[in-house]
């Protein structure tokens, strides 16, 4: 039985390719790509204005789809007759920031805003604002009420709640999405793009849009699957698992138990792991080094620190006294050498190193004070006053 993929394998963390030849071709293409991006930004503004001005109908979807192909977003669908017009909810896998826009070109559908701020930007991106972002239960109730209205557009939901690279596996489907309607239509979405990854972890939608304008084209392929209904005695969680496995089989990938929370936890671990210097040099990529450490491909072996003269305590170096004190004439009663608490090692923690340094400074100060008192024959009262000043 094949082992389940790790959560990090479901995402792309690197935008540019690692292959030297492809990277060279990308660099040669860069001047043309920048010019193309600037032209497409200008055209994209007009596409947005046209899509906002035209009424929502079949004619508008055809025009916007054609104009978006000029922007490099090429959309195709296989056997559009498979789309069930009686279904009120579509369920699709999630690959890019613009999946909901692509599917809205093909069928009248709305995608509710699930995270981020409501306002002009979310409206301009094509999201439907219903509120209740923090509560999936209340949002599901609102969506059920929306679905019960006659003449409203079909709901488009992404039950993974997070984007993946679409190459390895699907995240676990959230059961709340399957509580809205007992009959849904699965939608298979695949995205292909030359040179670079189609989506990168923690990349903003604006950055993804600029990369889309930079690259010659991005191909979205949509495939409508037969509708699926909740069976008698089947729970919503079981229904979600059944749809997830069906979608994974159609995509040729696996169905996993990883969730969005697992991804966030992995990213948190990545940010708190400091890669050893030798591994950074060998891979020449911090991201790759961190991944190798987490996957156990590289063993972390701390370097042995040889004790330097400065790391020895003064108690073990009786002749290591300040120059001005060593040059002073001898006194009848020699002061004992200072003793410190610091160890003869280089501490790993910055706090421990600071405390060790402070101990040595205090010991050196006490040693110099005793030498000064003994040299000048000061009374005990002067010694106490010096202690108070210290």
C-alpha positions as CSV (number, residue, x, y, z in Angstrom):
1,X,0.0,0.0,0.0
2,X,1.4,3.4,-1.0
3,X,2.2,5.7,1.8
4,X,0.1,8.9,2.1
5,X,1.9,12.0,0.9
6,X,3.2,14.5,3.4
7,X,1.3,17.7,3.8
8,X,4.2,19.7,2.3
9,X,4.0,17.7,-0.9
10,X,0.5,19.1,-1.6
11,X,1.9,22.6,-2.1
12,X,4.5,24.5,-4.2
13,X,6.9,26.6,-2.2
14,X,9.1,27.7,-5.0
15,X,8.0,29.8,-8.0
16,X,10.9,29.5,-10.3
17,X,12.1,26.1,-11.8
18,X,15.2,24.3,-10.5
19,X,16.1,22.9,-13.9
20,X,19.0,25.0,-15.3
21,X,17.8,24.9,-18.9
22,X,14.3,25.9,-18.1
23,X,15.6,28.7,-15.9
24,X,17.8,30.0,-18.7
25,X,14.9,30.0,-21.1
26,X,12.8,31.9,-18.6
27,X,15.6,34.5,-18.2
28,X,15.8,35.0,-21.9
29,X,12.0,35.4,-22.1
30,X,11.9,37.9,-19.2
31,X,12.2,41.1,-21.3
32,X,9.3,40.1,-23.5
33,X,7.3,38.9,-20.5
34,X,7.7,42.3,-18.7
35,X,6.4,44.1,-21.8
36,X,3.6,41.6,-22.2
37,X,2.6,42.1,-18.5
38,X,2.5,45.9,-18.9
39,X,0.2,45.6,-22.0
40,X,-2.0,43.1,-20.3
41,X,-2.4,45.4,-17.2
42,X,-3.8,48.0,-19.5
43,X,-6.1,45.6,-21.2
44,X,-7.1,44.0,-17.9
45,X,-8.5,47.4,-16.7
46,X,-10.8,47.5,-19.7
47,X,-11.9,43.9,-19.2
48,X,-12.9,44.8,-15.6
49,X,-14.9,47.8,-16.8
50,X,-16.7,45.8,-19.5
51,X,-17.5,43.0,-17.2
52,X,-18.9,45.4,-14.6
53,X,-21.0,47.3,-17.1
54,X,-22.6,44.4,-18.9
55,X,-25.6,42.6,-17.4
56,X,-24.9,39.1,-16.1
57,X,-26.0,36.8,-19.0
58,X,-24.6,34.3,-21.5
59,X,-23.5,37.1,-23.9
60,X,-21.4,38.8,-21.1
61,X,-19.8,35.5,-20.2
62,X,-18.7,34.8,-23.8
63,X,-17.2,38.3,-24.2
64,X,-15.4,38.3,-20.9
65,X,-14.0,34.8,-21.6
66,X,-12.7,35.9,-25.0
67,X,-11.1,39.0,-23.5
68,X,-9.5,37.0,-20.7
69,X,-7.9,34.7,-23.3
70,X,-6.0,37.8,-24.5
71,X,-4.8,38.2,-20.9
72,X,-3.4,34.7,-21.0
73,X,-6.2,32.9,-19.2
74,X,-7.3,30.2,-21.6
75,X,-10.4,28.3,-20.4
76,X,-11.7,25.0,-22.0
77,X,-14.3,22.5,-20.9
78,X,-14.9,18.9,-21.9
79,X,-18.5,17.9,-22.8
80,X,-20.4,20.9,-21.4
81,X,-23.7,19.0,-21.8
82,X,-22.6,17.1,-18.6
83,X,-23.4,20.2,-16.6
84,X,-26.6,19.6,-14.6
85,X,-28.6,22.9,-14.7
86,X,-30.9,21.6,-12.0
87,X,-28.1,21.3,-9.4
88,X,-27.8,24.2,-7.0
89,X,-24.3,23.5,-5.7
90,X,-21.0,22.8,-7.5
91,X,-18.0,21.2,-5.6
92,X,-14.6,21.7,-7.2
93,X,-10.9,21.2,-6.2
94,X,-9.0,24.4,-5.6
95,X,-5.8,25.2,-7.5
96,X,-5.4,29.0,-8.0
97,X,-6.7,32.3,-6.8
98,X,-9.0,32.6,-9.9
99,X,-10.7,29.3,-10.0
100,X,-14.1,30.8,-9.2
101,X,-13.7,33.4,-12.0
102,X,-12.9,30.6,-14.5
103,X,-16.0,28.6,-13.6
104,X,-18.2,31.7,-13.7
105,X,-17.1,32.1,-17.4
106,X,-18.7,28.7,-18.1
107,X,-21.8,28.7,-15.9
108,X,-23.7,31.2,-13.8
109,X,-22.4,30.6,-10.3
110,X,-21.5,32.5,-7.1
111,X,-18.7,31.8,-4.7
112,X,-19.2,33.1,-1.1
113,X,-16.4,35.0,0.6
114,X,-14.9,32.7,3.2
115,X,-11.9,34.8,4.4
116,X,-10.4,38.2,4.1
117,X,-12.1,41.6,4.2
118,X,-15.4,42.4,2.6
119,X,-15.4,45.4,0.3
120,X,-14.6,46.7,-3.1
121,X,-11.7,44.3,-3.7
122,X,-13.6,41.2,-2.8
123,X,-16.5,42.3,-5.0
124,X,-14.2,43.2,-7.9
125,X,-12.7,39.7,-7.6
126,X,-16.1,38.1,-8.1
127,X,-16.9,36.9,-4.6
128,X,-20.4,37.0,-3.0
129,X,-20.4,38.7,0.4
130,X,-22.8,37.1,2.9
131,X,-21.0,37.7,6.1
132,X,-20.5,35.1,8.9
133,X,-16.9,34.5,7.8
134,X,-15.9,33.5,11.4
135,X,-18.8,30.9,11.7
136,X,-19.2,28.2,9.2
137,X,-22.4,27.0,10.9
138,X,-24.1,30.4,10.5
139,X,-22.7,30.7,6.9
140,X,-24.1,27.3,6.0
141,X,-27.5,28.4,7.3
142,X,-27.4,31.6,5.2
143,X,-26.3,29.6,2.1
144,X,-29.2,27.1,2.6
145,X,-31.6,30.1,2.6
146,X,-29.9,31.4,-0.6
147,X,-30.2,28.0,-2.3
148,X,-33.9,27.8,-1.5
149,X,-34.6,31.0,-3.5
150,X,-35.9,30.6,-7.0
151,X,-33.8,32.0,-9.9
152,X,-30.6,32.5,-7.9
153,X,-27.3,31.4,-9.4
154,X,-25.7,28.1,-8.4
155,X,-23.3,28.1,-5.5
156,X,-19.7,27.2,-6.3
157,X,-17.8,25.8,-3.2
158,X,-14.2,24.6,-2.7
159,X,-14.5,22.1,0.2
160,X,-10.7,21.9,0.6
161,X,-10.8,25.4,2.1
162,X,-7.3,25.9,0.7
163,X,-5.4,25.8,-2.6
164,X,-3.1,22.9,-3.5
165,X,-0.8,22.3,-6.4
166,X,-3.2,19.7,-7.8
167,X,-0.4,17.3,-8.5
168,X,-0.3,14.9,-5.5
169,X,-3.5,14.9,-3.5
170,X,-6.6,16.6,-2.2
171,X,-7.0,18.1,1.2
172,X,-9.8,16.7,3.4
173,X,-13.2,18.1,2.4
174,X,-15.0,20.1,5.0
175,X,-18.4,18.6,5.9
176,X,-20.1,22.0,6.4
177,X,-20.1,22.5,2.6
178,X,-22.2,19.3,2.2
179,X,-24.8,20.4,4.7
180,X,-26.1,23.0,2.3
181,X,-27.6,20.8,-0.3
182,X,-28.1,17.0,-0.5
183,X,-27.3,16.9,-4.2
184,X,-24.2,18.4,-5.7
185,X,-22.2,18.2,-8.9
186,X,-18.4,17.6,-8.7
187,X,-16.2,19.6,-11.0
188,X,-12.6,18.6,-11.9
189,X,-10.2,21.5,-12.5
190,X,-6.7,21.2,-13.8
191,X,-4.3,24.1,-14.5
192,X,-1.2,24.1,-16.6
193,X,1.4,26.8,-17.1
194,X,4.9,26.9,-18.7
195,X,8.1,27.7,-16.8
196,X,6.7,28.5,-13.3
197,X,4.3,27.1,-10.7
198,X,0.6,27.9,-11.0
199,X,0.3,28.9,-7.4
200,X,2.8,29.4,-4.5
201,X,2.1,29.2,-0.8
202,X,1.5,32.6,0.9
203,X,1.4,34.5,-2.4
204,X,-1.2,37.2,-2.7
205,X,-3.8,37.3,-5.4
206,X,-2.2,40.4,-6.9
207,X,1.2,38.7,-7.2
208,X,-0.5,35.7,-8.9
209,X,-2.3,38.0,-11.3
210,X,1.0,39.7,-12.3
211,X,2.7,36.4,-12.9
212,X,-0.3,35.3,-15.0
213,X,0.2,38.5,-17.1
214,X,3.9,37.8,-17.4
215,X,3.6,34.2,-18.6
216,X,2.4,33.6,-22.2
217,X,-0.6,31.6,-21.2
218,X,-2.3,29.6,-18.4
219,X,-4.6,26.8,-19.4
220,X,-7.6,26.0,-17.3
221,X,-9.4,22.7,-18.1
222,X,-12.8,22.1,-16.6
223,X,-14.6,18.7,-16.5
224,X,-18.1,18.2,-15.3
225,X,-18.8,15.0,-13.4
226,X,-22.2,13.4,-12.9
227,X,-24.2,14.7,-10.0
228,X,-24.0,12.9,-6.6
229,X,-26.6,12.8,-3.8
230,X,-26.6,12.0,-0.1
231,X,-27.6,8.4,0.3
232,X,-30.1,7.2,2.9
233,X,-28.4,6.7,6.3
234,X,-25.3,8.5,5.1
235,X,-23.9,11.3,7.2
236,X,-22.6,14.6,5.8
237,X,-19.0,13.6,6.8
238,X,-19.3,10.3,4.9
239,X,-20.8,12.1,1.9
240,X,-17.8,14.5,1.9
241,X,-15.4,11.6,2.0
242,X,-17.2,9.9,-0.9
243,X,-17.1,13.0,-3.1
244,X,-13.5,13.6,-2.2
245,X,-12.4,10.1,-3.2
246,X,-14.4,10.4,-6.4
247,X,-12.7,13.7,-7.4
248,X,-9.3,12.4,-6.5
249,X,-9.8,9.3,-8.6
250,X,-10.8,11.5,-11.6
251,X,-7.8,13.7,-11.1
252,X,-5.4,10.7,-10.8
253,X,-4.2,11.8,-7.4
254,X,-4.9,10.6,-3.8
255,X,-7.4,11.6,-1.2
256,X,-5.7,12.6,2.0
257,X,-6.7,13.5,5.6
258,X,-4.6,16.6,5.7
259,X,-6.5,19.9,6.4
260,X,-5.8,23.6,6.1
261,X,-4.8,23.6,9.8
262,X,-2.1,21.0,9.0
263,X,-0.7,23.3,6.3
264,X,-0.6,26.3,8.7
265,X,1.1,24.2,11.3
266,X,3.7,23.1,8.8
267,X,4.4,26.7,7.8
268,X,4.8,27.7,11.4
269,X,7.4,25.0,11.9
270,X,9.2,26.1,8.8
271,X,9.5,29.6,10.0
272,X,10.9,28.5,13.4
273,X,13.6,26.1,12.2
274,X,17.0,27.6,11.6
275,X,18.9,25.6,8.9
276,X,22.5,24.7,9.6
277,X,25.0,26.7,7.6
278,X,26.5,23.7,5.9
279,X,23.2,22.5,4.6
280,X,22.4,26.0,3.2
281,X,25.7,25.9,1.3
282,X,25.1,22.4,-0.1
283,X,21.5,23.0,-1.3
284,X,22.0,26.8,-2.0
285,X,18.3,27.2,-1.1
286,X,16.9,28.0,2.4
287,X,13.5,26.5,1.5
288,X,15.0,23.2,0.3
289,X,17.2,23.0,3.4
290,X,14.3,23.5,5.8
291,X,12.3,20.8,3.9
292,X,15.3,18.4,4.1
293,X,15.6,19.0,7.8
294,X,11.9,18.4,8.5
295,X,11.8,15.3,6.3
296,X,14.9,13.8,7.9
297,X,17.0,13.9,4.8
298,X,19.7,15.9,6.5
299,X,20.9,15.2,10.0
300,X,21.7,18.3,12.1
301,X,25.1,17.9,13.8
302,X,26.2,20.9,15.8
303,X,29.8,21.9,15.2
304,X,32.3,21.2,18.0
305,X,33.4,24.5,19.4
306,X,37.1,24.6,20.4
307,X,37.7,26.6,23.5
308,X,39.3,29.9,22.7
309,X,41.5,31.9,25.2
310,X,38.6,34.2,25.8
311,X,36.3,31.4,26.8
312,X,38.5,30.2,29.7
313,X,37.7,31.5,33.1
314,X,40.3,33.7,34.9
315,X,40.6,31.1,37.6
316,X,42.4,28.8,35.2
317,X,44.6,31.5,33.7
318,X,46.4,33.1,36.7
319,X,48.7,35.2,34.4
320,X,45.8,36.5,32.3
321,X,45.3,39.8,34.2
322,X,44.9,43.3,32.7
323,X,48.1,44.9,31.5
324,X,47.9,47.9,33.8
325,X,47.5,45.6,36.8
326,X,50.2,43.3,35.8
327,X,52.6,46.1,35.5
328,X,51.9,47.4,39.0
329,X,54.5,46.8,41.7
330,X,54.1,43.8,43.9
331,X,52.5,44.3,47.3
332,X,53.3,42.5,50.5
333,X,50.0,40.6,50.6
334,X,49.0,39.2,47.2
335,X,45.3,39.2,46.4
336,X,43.8,35.8,45.5
337,X,43.0,35.2,41.8
338,X,39.4,35.8,40.8
339,X,37.1,32.9,40.6
340,X,34.1,32.9,38.2
341,X,31.0,30.8,37.8
342,X,31.3,30.7,34.0
343,X,32.2,27.4,32.4
344,X,35.1,26.7,30.0
345,X,32.7,26.3,27.1
346,X,31.1,28.5,24.5
347,X,27.5,28.6,25.4
348,X,24.9,28.0,22.7
349,X,22.3,30.4,24.0
350,X,22.9,34.2,23.6
351,X,21.5,34.6,27.1
352,X,23.9,32.1,28.6
353,X,26.8,33.8,26.8
354,X,25.8,37.1,28.2
355,X,25.5,35.8,31.8
356,X,28.9,34.1,31.4
357,X,30.5,37.4,30.2
358,X,28.9,39.3,33.1
359,X,30.3,36.8,35.6
360,X,33.8,37.3,34.2
361,X,33.4,41.0,34.3
362,X,32.3,41.0,38.0
363,X,35.1,38.7,38.9
364,X,37.7,40.9,37.2
365,X,36.2,44.0,38.9
366,X,36.4,42.3,42.4
367,X,40.0,41.2,41.7
368,X,41.1,44.7,40.6
369,X,39.4,46.3,43.6
370,X,41.2,44.0,46.1
371,X,44.5,44.7,44.4
372,X,43.9,48.4,44.7
373,X,42.9,48.2,48.4
374,X,45.9,46.0,49.2
375,X,48.3,48.3,47.3
376,X,47.3,51.5,49.0
377,X,46.6,50.0,52.4
378,X,43.1,51.4,52.5
379,X,41.0,50.7,55.7
380,X,38.0,48.5,55.8
381,X,35.6,51.4,55.7
382,X,37.0,52.4,52.2
383,X,36.5,48.8,51.1
384,X,32.9,48.8,52.2
385,X,32.3,52.2,50.5
386,X,33.7,50.7,47.3
387,X,31.4,47.7,47.7
388,X,28.5,50.1,48.0
389,X,29.5,52.0,44.9
390,X,29.8,48.8,43.0
